[in-house]
Amino acid sequence: MRKTLTKLCAIASAFVFLLSANSAVLAQNADQRTNLQLYGSALQYKGDLGNQWWTSKLGWGGGVSLNQYLSPSLDAGLHLSYSNPEFSNGFPNTMNTKIGMAMLGLRLKMYGNILKEDAFIGPYLTVGGGGHFARAEGMSPTGAYDDNFVAFAGFGGAGIRFRFSDNVSLFVQSVAHFTSNDMYDNLDGSPNAPSDINDRFLQHTIGLGFNLGKGTDTDGDGVPDRRDKCPDTPTGVQVDKEGCPIDTDGDGVADYQDDCPTEAGVANLGGCPDRDNDGVADKDDQCPDEAGTVATQGCPDSDGDGVADKDDKCPDTPRGVQVGADGCPVDSDGDGVPDNEDLCPNSAGTAETKGCPELDARTKKLIEEKVRFEFDQARVQDGYRQLLDSIVVALEKYPDHVLLIKGHADHIGSEEYNQALSEQRAQAVKDYLIQRGVQNPDRLVTRGYGETQPLVQVNTRLSKARTAAARAQNRRVGFEMNTPDMKLNME
């Protein structure tokens, strides 16, 4: 008997080692692969003294099981239990047997394939075998007996698991034990009808199961990767049972990204509603029931000037015209002519002159002056600097006017040479004006006319000495100052 007991212990130890060694592999198929069960059980006897099966006569006990997940359909288990079945069929025949069991078993689960693994009710079938360590006591027709022995046994039965959570479940099961020994009641067959049928037992069990271990949870949201449909959820985000971020309003935008988590909206507006579909969320839309623009905070802007119709005092402003806060065209110089119609937007004028000021008499007279040059020279003489400084002042007074600087030469020399010389003289005057600080030099236009436009007609048959004064009149730079709406005389 000691040898048999030693063998059973070795088998049980090997099985436990096998379950532990396989844990890494089994982890690929289940989140919590190990299950520990604590239970109470009752044994009912059927043997030579009689039959207790399905009666109220129970022998109570208890036990513990260690189960390991093998596949969605199968679990393996090591079951250790103790029970004390009793029976009496009248004096003197009595049985009071204490049985310790060490059994290995397989569980065929209905809640891995047929039903969902996390179903509340999970039926299963179970089979297995192992050893009974029995101490048989009682009274038989041969007298009192007290014997210890080991018997091999196989079992088969069914049960139901009730799942309360991922970690805790309750189970009930009934299995029948078929033994290799007929001496639990000290009778090898009944006195009147010897039998080869060994003693048998029904074991009824109820207990709690605790799932151990933890499945891989990459994003740390409490839902194992195997069941997580959103395995990359950011840390700290509340998720549903499928591991996806909570979306309270069901608009497809998770609450942690939703600026309006209790109102269904659209993704491109942070999950907020937009009743008028103008691209501005209702919470930011000053006209939520009228389609508008982002620039006008969701309000209509008929003329597209960036000022909402409700604030626009000039709702028909042409497209592209710069407007003020009131939606009306800007009038920079305050002359009543808007900049988009004002030819001189920086100088106050009148509607009749298209917003440009008329040149005053002094400026008109100033522009009629001429700058004279020495023979064959393009240098501005000092005596004309005061004239040019006065022109600078006039240009500041009329910042939108254009000054045409016209260079001329006398007839001495070739036409080509005189043309170049006239251009140099016009450029010298322009350079002086720029040096003196004329604003916007681009409005200074130079043009050279060579010898083609003399002020004084010179008799070329006379000597240079006799024509010197006339020729000096023709060596000049003249001016023409026009408003932008007037065509400059470039001829």
VENCOR-V50186 format. One record per pair of residues at least 12 apart in sequence whose C-alpha atoms are under 10 Angstrom apart, sorted by the first residue. I is the first residue (numbers start at 1). J is the second residue. Records with the same first field share a line. If there is no record, write none. Layout:
I->J + J
This chain:
1->133 + 148 + 149 + 150 + 151
2->149 + 150
4->131 + 133 + 149 + 150 + 151 + 152
5->131 + 132 + 133 + 149 + 150 + 151
7->131
8->102 + 103 + 130 + 131 + 132 + 150 + 152
9->102 + 131
11->102 + 103 + 104 + 130
12->78 + 79 + 80 + 102 + 103 + 104 + 130
13->78
15->76 + 77 + 78 + 104
16->66 + 67 + 68 + 77 + 78 + 104
18->68
19->33 + 34 + 66 + 67 + 68 + 69 + 70 + 76 + 77 + 78
20->34 + 68
22->68 + 69 + 70
23->68 + 69 + 70 + 213
25->70
26->68 + 69 + 70 + 71
27->69 + 70 + 213 + 214 + 215 + 216
28->71 + 215 + 216 + 226
29->69 + 70 + 71 + 72 + 215 + 226
30->69 + 70 + 71 + 72 + 117 + 213 + 214 + 215 + 216 + 224 + 226
31->69 + 166 + 211 + 212 + 213 + 214 + 215 + 216 + 217 + 223 + 224 + 225 + 226 + 227
32->68 + 69 + 166 + 167 + 210 + 211 + 212 + 213 + 214 + 215 + 216 + 224
33->67 + 68 + 69 + 70 + 71 + 75 + 211 + 212 + 213 + 214 + 215
34->66 + 67 + 68 + 69 + 70 + 75 + 76 + 77 + 210 + 211 + 212 + 213 + 214
35->65 + 66 + 67 + 68 + 69 + 75 + 77 + 167 + 168 + 169 + 209 + 210 + 211 + 212 + 213
36->64 + 65 + 66 + 67 + 68 + 77 + 78 + 168 + 208 + 209 + 210 + 211 + 212
37->63 + 64 + 65 + 66 + 67 + 79 + 168 + 169 + 170 + 171 + 206 + 207 + 208 + 209 + 210 + 211
38->62 + 63 + 64 + 65 + 66 + 80 + 81 + 170 + 171 + 205 + 206 + 207 + 208 + 209 + 210
39->61 + 62 + 63 + 64 + 65 + 81 + 170 + 171 + 172 + 205 + 206 + 207 + 208 + 209
40->60 + 61 + 62 + 63 + 64 + 81 + 82 + 83 + 172 + 204 + 205 + 206 + 207 + 208
41->58 + 59 + 60 + 61 + 62 + 63 + 81 + 82 + 83 + 84 + 172 + 173 + 174 + 202 + 203 + 204 + 205 + 206 + 207
42->57 + 58 + 59 + 60 + 61 + 62 + 82 + 83 + 84 + 85 + 174 + 201 + 202 + 203 + 204 + 205 + 206
43->57 + 58 + 59 + 60 + 61 + 82 + 83 + 84 + 85 + 86 + 99 + 174 + 175 + 176 + 177 + 200 + 201 + 202 + 203 + 204 + 205
44->56 + 57 + 58 + 59 + 60 + 83 + 84 + 85 + 86 + 87 + 176 + 200 + 201 + 202 + 203 + 204
45->57 + 58 + 59 + 85 + 86 + 87 + 95 + 177 + 184 + 185 + 199 + 200 + 201 + 202 + 203
46->87 + 185 + 198 + 199 + 200 + 201 + 202
47->87 + 182 + 183 + 184 + 185 + 187 + 188 + 189 + 190 + 195 + 197 + 198 + 199 + 200 + 201
48->182 + 183 + 184 + 185 + 186 + 187 + 188 + 189 + 190 + 191 + 192 + 193 + 194 + 195 + 197 + 198 + 199 + 200
49->87 + 88 + 89 + 90 + 93 + 94 + 95 + 140 + 185 + 186 + 187 + 189 + 190 + 191 + 199
50->87 + 88 + 89 + 185 + 190 + 199
51->87 + 89 + 200 + 201
52->85 + 86 + 87 + 201 + 202
53->176 + 200 + 201 + 202 + 203
54->202 + 204
57->85 + 86 + 87
58->83 + 84 + 85 + 86 + 87 + 202 + 203 + 204
59->83 + 84 + 85 + 86 + 87 + 96 + 97 + 98 + 203
60->82 + 83 + 84 + 85 + 86 + 203 + 204 + 205
61->81 + 82 + 83 + 84 + 85 + 98 + 99 + 100 + 203 + 205
62->80 + 81 + 82 + 83 + 84 + 100 + 205 + 206 + 207
63->79 + 80 + 81 + 82 + 83 + 100 + 101 + 102 + 205 + 207
64->78 + 79 + 80 + 81 + 82 + 207 + 208 + 209
65->77 + 78 + 79 + 80 + 81 + 102 + 103 + 104 + 209
66->78 + 79 + 80 + 104 + 209 + 210
67->79 + 104 + 105 + 106 + 107 + 209 + 211
68->106 + 107 + 211 + 212
69->107
70->106 + 107
71->108 + 109 + 112 + 113
72->108 + 109 + 110 + 111 + 112 + 113 + 114 + 116 + 117
73->107 + 108 + 109 + 110 + 111 + 112 + 113 + 114 + 117 + 124
74->106 + 107 + 108 + 109 + 110 + 112 + 124 + 125 + 126
75->105 + 106 + 107 + 108 + 109 + 126
76->104 + 105 + 106 + 107 + 108 + 126 + 127 + 128
77->103 + 104 + 105 + 106 + 107 + 126 + 128
78->102 + 103 + 104 + 105 + 106 + 128 + 130
79->101 + 102 + 103 + 104 + 105 + 128 + 129 + 130
80->100 + 101 + 102 + 103 + 104 + 131
81->99 + 100 + 101 + 102 + 103 + 132
82->98 + 99 + 100 + 101 + 102 + 132 + 133 + 134
83->97 + 98 + 99 + 100 + 101 + 134 + 203
84->96 + 97 + 98 + 99 + 100 + 134 + 135 + 136
85->97 + 98 + 99 + 136 + 184 + 201
86->98 + 137 + 138 + 185
87->138 + 185
88->138 + 139 + 185
91->139 + 140 + 141
92->138 + 139 + 140 + 141 + 142 + 143 + 144
93->138 + 139 + 140 + 141 + 142 + 143 + 144 + 185 + 186 + 187
94->137 + 138 + 139 + 140 + 141 + 144 + 185 + 186
95->136 + 137 + 138 + 139 + 140 + 145 + 184 + 185 + 186
96->135 + 136 + 137 + 138 + 139 + 146 + 184 + 185
97->134 + 135 + 136 + 137 + 138 + 146 + 147 + 148 + 184 + 185
98->132 + 133 + 134 + 135 + 136 + 137 + 148 + 184
99->131 + 132 + 133 + 134 + 135 + 136 + 148 + 149 + 150 + 184
100->131 + 132 + 133 + 134 + 135 + 150
101->129 + 130 + 131 + 132 + 133 + 134 + 150 + 151 + 152 + 153
102->129 + 130 + 131 + 132 + 133 + 152 + 153
103->127 + 128 + 129 + 130 + 131 + 132 + 152 + 153 + 154 + 155
104->127 + 128 + 129 + 130 + 131 + 154 + 155
105->126 + 127 + 128 + 129 + 130 + 154 + 155 + 156
106->125 + 126 + 127 + 128 + 129 + 156
107->124 + 125 + 126 + 127 + 128 + 156 + 157 + 158 + 159
108->123 + 124 + 125 + 126 + 127 + 158
109->122 + 123 + 124 + 125 + 126 + 158 + 159 + 160 + 161
110->122 + 123 + 124 + 125 + 160
111->123 + 124 + 160 + 161
112->124
117->163
118->162 + 163 + 164 + 165 + 166
119->161 + 162 + 163 + 164
120->160 + 161 + 162 + 163 + 164 + 165 + 169
121->160 + 161 + 162 + 163 + 164 + 169 + 170 + 171
122->159 + 160 + 161 + 162 + 163 + 171
123->158 + 159 + 160 + 161 + 162 + 171 + 172 + 173
124->157 + 158 + 159 + 160 + 161 + 173
125->156 + 157 + 158 + 159 + 160 + 173 + 174 + 175
126->155 + 156 + 157 + 158 + 159 + 173 + 174 + 175
127->154 + 155 + 156 + 157 + 158 + 175 + 176 + 177
128->153 + 154 + 155 + 156 + 157 + 177
129->152 + 153 + 154 + 155 + 156 + 177 + 178 + 179
130->151 + 152 + 153 + 154 + 155 + 179
131->150 + 151 + 152 + 153 + 154 + 179 + 180
132->149 + 150 + 151 + 152 + 153 + 154 + 177 + 179 + 180 + 181
133->148 + 149 + 150 + 151 + 152
134->147 + 148 + 149 + 150 + 151 + 183 + 184
135->147 + 148 + 149 + 150 + 184
136->148 + 149 + 183 + 184 + 185 + 186
137->184 + 185 + 186
138->184 + 185 + 186
139->185 + 186
140->185 + 186 + 187 + 191
141->186 + 187 + 190 + 191
142->186 + 187
143->186
144->186
145->185 + 186
146->186
147->183 + 184 + 186
148->183 + 184
149->181 + 183 + 184
150->180 + 181
151->178 + 179 + 180 + 181 + 182 + 183 + 184
152->177 + 178 + 179 + 180 + 181
153->176 + 177 + 178 + 179 + 180 + 181 + 200
154->175 + 176 + 177 + 178 + 179 + 180
155->174 + 175 + 176 + 177 + 178 + 179 + 200 + 201 + 202 + 203
156->174 + 175 + 176 + 177 + 178 + 202
157->173 + 174 + 175 + 176 + 177 + 202 + 203 + 204
158->172 + 173 + 174 + 175 + 176
159->171 + 172 + 173 + 174 + 175 + 204 + 205 + 206
160->172 + 173 + 174 + 206
161->173 + 206 + 207 + 208 + 209
162->208 + 209
163->208 + 209
165->210 + 211
166->210 + 211 + 212 + 214
167->209 + 210 + 211 + 212 + 213 + 214
168->208 + 209 + 210 + 211 + 212
169->207 + 208 + 209 + 210 + 211
170->206 + 207 + 208 + 209 + 210
171->205 + 206 + 207 + 208 + 209
172->204 + 205 + 206 + 207 + 208
173->203 + 204 + 205 + 206 + 207
174->202 + 203 + 204 + 205 + 206
175->201 + 202 + 203 + 204 + 205
176->200 + 201 + 202 + 203 + 204
177->199 + 200 + 201 + 202 + 203
178->197 + 198 + 199 + 200 + 201 + 202
179->197 + 198 + 199 + 200 + 201
180->197 + 198 + 199 + 200
181->197 + 198 + 199 + 200
182->195 + 196 + 197 + 198 + 199 + 200
183->198 + 199
184->198 + 199 + 200
185->199
187->199
215->227
217->231 + 232 + 243
218->231 + 232 + 233
219->231 + 232 + 233 + 234 + 235 + 236 + 237 + 243
220->232 + 233 + 234 + 235 + 236 + 237 + 243
221->233 + 234 + 235 + 236 + 237 + 238 + 239 + 240 + 241 + 243 + 244 + 245
222->238 + 239 + 240 + 241 + 242 + 243
223->239 + 240 + 241 + 242 + 243 + 244
224->242 + 243
225->242 + 243
226->242
227->241 + 242 + 243
228->240 + 241 + 242 + 243 + 244
229->241 + 242 + 243 + 244
230->242 + 243 + 244 + 245
231->243 + 244
232->244
233->245
234->256
236->256
237->254 + 255 + 256 + 257
238->254 + 255 + 256
239->254 + 255
245->257
246->261
247->261 + 262 + 264 + 271
248->260 + 261 + 262 + 263 + 264
249->261 + 262 + 263 + 264 + 265 + 271
250->262 + 263 + 264 + 265 + 271
251->263 + 264 + 265 + 266 + 267 + 271 + 272 + 273
252->264 + 265 + 266 + 267 + 271
253->265 + 266 + 267 + 268 + 269 + 270 + 271 + 272
254->267 + 270 + 271
255->270 + 271
257->270 + 271
258->270 + 271 + 272
259->271 + 272 + 273 + 283
260->272 + 273 + 281 + 283
265->281 + 282
266->279 + 281
268->280 + 281
269->281 + 282
272->284
273->288
274->288 + 289 + 291 + 298
275->287 + 288 + 289 + 290 + 291
276->288 + 289 + 290 + 291 + 292 + 298
277->289 + 290 + 291 + 292 + 298
278->290 + 291 + 292 + 293 + 294 + 297 + 298 + 299 + 300
279->291 + 292 + 293 + 294 + 297 + 298
280->292 + 293 + 294 + 295 + 296 + 297 + 298 + 299
281->294 + 297 + 298
282->297 + 298
284->297 + 298
285->297 + 298 + 299
286->298 + 299
287->299 + 300 + 308 + 310
292->308 + 309
293->306 + 307 + 308
294->306
295->307 + 308
296->308 + 309 + 311
299->311
301->315 + 316 + 327
302->315 + 316 + 317
303->315 + 316 + 317 + 318 + 319 + 320 + 321 + 327
304->316 + 317 + 318 + 319 + 320 + 321 + 327
305->317 + 318 + 319 + 320 + 321 + 322 + 323 + 324 + 327 + 328 + 329
306->322 + 323 + 324 + 325 + 327
307->323 + 324 + 325 + 326 + 327 + 328
308->325 + 326 + 327
309->326 + 327
311->325 + 326 + 327
312->324 + 325 + 326 + 327 + 328
313->325 + 326 + 327 + 328
314->326 + 327 + 328 + 329
315->327 + 328
316->328
317->329
318->340
320->340
321->338 + 339 + 340 + 341
322->338 + 339 + 340
323->338 + 339 + 340
329->341
330->345
331->345 + 346 + 348 + 355
332->344 + 345 + 346 + 347 + 348
333->345 + 346 + 347 + 348 + 349 + 355
334->346 + 347 + 348 + 349 + 355
335->347 + 348 + 349 + 350 + 351 + 355 + 356 + 357
336->348 + 349 + 350 + 351 + 355
337->349 + 350 + 351 + 352 + 353 + 354 + 355 + 356
338->351 + 354 + 355
339->355
341->354 + 355
342->354 + 355 + 356 + 484 + 485
343->355 + 356 + 357 + 400 + 401 + 483 + 484 + 485
344->356 + 357 + 398 + 399 + 400 + 401 + 483 + 484 + 485
345->399 + 400
346->398 + 399 + 400
347->397 + 398 + 399 + 400 + 401
348->398
353->483 + 485
354->483 + 484 + 485
355->483
356->398 + 400 + 401 + 483 + 484 + 485
357->397 + 398 + 400 + 401 + 483
358->398 + 482 + 483
359->394 + 397 + 398 + 401 + 481 + 482 + 483
360->394
362->394
363->390 + 391 + 393 + 394 + 395 + 397 + 398 + 481
364->394 + 480 + 481
366->387 + 388 + 390 + 391 + 394 + 479
367->387 + 388 + 390 + 391 + 394 + 403 + 478 + 479 + 480 + 481
368->478 + 479 + 480 + 481
369->387 + 388 + 391 + 477 + 478 + 479
370->384 + 387 + 388 + 406 + 473 + 475 + 476 + 477 + 478 + 479
371->383 + 384 + 385 + 387 + 388 + 407 + 425 + 426 + 429 + 473 + 475 + 476 + 477 + 478 + 479
372->384 + 407 + 408 + 425 + 472 + 473 + 474 + 475 + 476 + 477 + 478
373->408 + 409 + 425 + 472 + 473 + 474 + 475 + 476 + 477
374->472 + 475 + 476
375->409 + 410 + 412 + 468 + 471 + 472 + 475
376->409 + 410 + 412 + 413 + 417 + 418 + 421 + 422 + 475
377->409 + 421 + 422 + 424 + 425 + 475
378->407 + 409 + 421 + 422 + 423 + 424 + 425 + 426 + 427 + 428 + 429 + 475 + 476
379->424 + 425 + 428 + 429
380->425 + 426 + 428 + 429 + 431 + 432 + 477
384->429
385->429 + 432 + 433
388->429 + 430 + 432 + 433 + 436
389->432 + 433 + 436 + 437 + 438
391->403 + 433 + 438 + 479
392->432 + 433 + 434 + 436 + 437 + 438 + 439
393->436 + 437 + 438
394->438 + 481
395->433 + 438 + 439 + 440 + 443 + 444 + 481
396->437 + 438 + 439 + 440
398->481 + 482 + 483
399->438 + 439 + 440 + 443 + 483
400->439 + 440 + 443 + 482 + 483 + 484
401->443 + 444 + 481 + 482 + 483 + 484 + 485 + 486
402->441 + 442 + 443 + 444 + 445 + 480 + 481 + 482 + 483 + 484 + 486 + 488
403->430 + 441 + 442 + 443 + 444 + 445 + 446 + 479 + 480 + 481 + 482 + 483 + 488
404->426 + 430 + 443 + 444 + 445 + 446 + 447 + 478 + 479 + 480 + 481 + 482 + 488 + 489 + 490
405->423 + 425 + 426 + 427 + 428 + 429 + 430 + 444 + 445 + 446 + 447 + 448 + 477 + 478 + 479 + 480 + 481
406->422 + 423 + 425 + 426 + 427 + 429 + 445 + 446 + 447 + 448 + 449 + 450 + 476 + 477 + 478 + 479 + 480 + 489 + 490
407->419 + 420 + 421 + 422 + 423 + 424 + 425 + 426 + 427 + 428 + 429 + 446 + 447 + 448 + 449 + 450 + 451 + 453 + 474 + 475 + 476 + 477 + 478 + 479
408->420 + 421 + 422 + 423 + 424 + 425 + 426 + 447 + 448 + 449 + 450 + 451 + 452 + 453 + 454 + 455 + 473 + 474 + 475 + 476 + 477 + 478
409->421 + 422 + 423 + 425 + 448 + 449 + 450 + 451 + 452 + 453 + 454 + 471 + 472 + 473 + 474 + 475 + 476 + 477
410->422 + 450 + 451 + 452 + 453 + 454 + 455 + 456 + 457 + 458 + 468 + 470 + 471 + 472 + 473 + 474 + 475 + 476
411->450 + 451 + 452 + 454 + 458 + 460 + 471 + 474 + 475
412->451 + 460 + 464 + 471
413->451
414->450 + 451
415->449 + 450 + 451 + 452
416->450 + 451
417->450 + 451
418->448 + 449 + 450 + 451 + 452
419->447 + 448 + 449 + 450 + 451 + 452
420->448 + 449 + 450
421->448 + 449 + 450 + 451 + 475
422->446 + 447 + 448 + 449 + 450 + 451 + 475 + 476 + 477
423->446 + 447 + 448 + 449 + 450 + 477
424->446 + 447 + 448
425->446 + 447 + 448 + 475 + 476 + 477
426->445 + 446 + 447 + 448 + 449 + 476 + 477 + 478 + 479
427->444 + 445 + 446 + 447 + 448 + 477
428->446 + 477
429->444 + 446 + 477 + 478
430->444 + 445 + 446
431->444
443->484
444->481
445->479 + 480 + 488 + 490
446->477 + 479 + 490
447->477 + 490 + 491
448->477 + 490
449->490 + 491
450->474 + 475
451->474 + 475
453->474 + 491
454->470 + 471 + 473 + 474 + 475 + 476
455->470 + 471 + 472 + 473 + 474 + 475 + 476
456->469 + 470 + 471 + 472 + 473 + 474
457->470 + 471 + 473 + 474
458->470 + 471 + 474
